[in-house]
Amino acid sequence: MFAKQIVTTVSSQLSWSHYLELIKVEEELKRKFYMKETINSRWSVRELQRQIGSLLYERLSLYVNKEKVLKK
């Protein structure tokens, strides 16, 4: 039941195109970061692609503990 709630919540906030971009991110922590940031910042698919391409996760990881990045 808990998993169904998560899927329902996330699926209403992201489009199929967002998911297609997110599944290309192989590392789970990185994918979760981009998913959360997409939802919180209301990124378009194009903006998500741009952020992934610009290595936002890696750049933030250089300055901040990965757990702090995920909490953002």
Number of C-alpha atoms within 10 A of each C-alpha: 5 7 8 9 10 10 11 11 11 14 13 8 13 17 12 10 11 19 13 11 17 22 11 10 14 9 9 11 15 19 18 14 19 23 20 16 18 20 13 11 11 13 18 15 19 12 13 20 16 13 16 19 10 11 12 14 19 13 10 13 15 9 9 11 10 17 11 10 16 16 9 10
